Amino acid sequence: MHRATVLVGQSGIEAFILGTRSEIFDEHSFNDWVQLAEAPAIPASLRLYQGLQELGFTIVLLTGRDEFQRNCTEKNLQYAGFSSWERLFLRGDTDKGKLATIYKSEKRMELTDQGFRIHGNSGDQWSDLIGFAVAKRSFKLPNPLYYIS
């Protein structure tokens, strides 16, 4: 076991990572992986996506990825079988440094301000689901690899 100290943002809050083979988030490695645009879909999520499209729901995607990753993110979505979404939100310059819960809540609020009703929302982090302008139903997917507080 090893212990690493990570400073989170400008808040100065310390986070401790404990465990075997724990790795500190490496932004460059993550960006390299995103650029590959080869991540497979979670089969149940793809079936849900396609089923909602067949029922006539408008699909909006909201990610914490940065705007500069738009092309490879769209390429990866299409590679994985996702298509014909209405809108894809990525973090712009004004979103940098915001907590995930705030950023995602603000984007959902933009949608509700434009007249959208958010019937359902799924995500692998609680920050995808909580905050304000939340969906009528939320579905938390398991993620054994990482947690965003």
NORZIWO-V552520 format. One record per backbone hydrogen bond with DSSP energy under -1.0 kcal/mol. CO is the residue of the C=O (numbers start at 1). NH is the residue of the N-H. Records with the same first field share a line. If there is no record, write none. Layout:
# NORZIWO-V552520
CO = NH + NH
This chain:
# NORZIWO-V552520
4 = 17
6 = 15
13 = 8
15 = 6
17 = 4
19 = 2
26 = 30
27 = 31
28 = 32
29 = 33
30 = 34
31 = 35
32 = 36
34 = 37
42 = 46
43 = 47
44 = 48
45 = 49
46 = 50
47 = 51
48 = 52
49 = 53
50 = 54
51 = 55
52 = 57
53 = 56
59 = 86
61 = 89
65 = 91
66 = 69
67 = 70
69 = 73
70 = 74
71 = 75
72 = 76
73 = 77
74 = 78
75 = 79
76 = 80
77 = 82
78 = 81
87 = 61
89 = 63
91 = 67
92 = 95
95 = 98
99 = 103
100 = 104
101 = 105
102 = 106
103 = 107
104 = 108
105 = 109
106 = 110
107 = 111
108 = 112
109 = 113
110 = 114
111 = 116
112 = 115
117 = 119
118 = 136
119 = 137
121 = 139
123 = 141
125 = 128
126 = 129 + 130
137 = 121
139 = 123
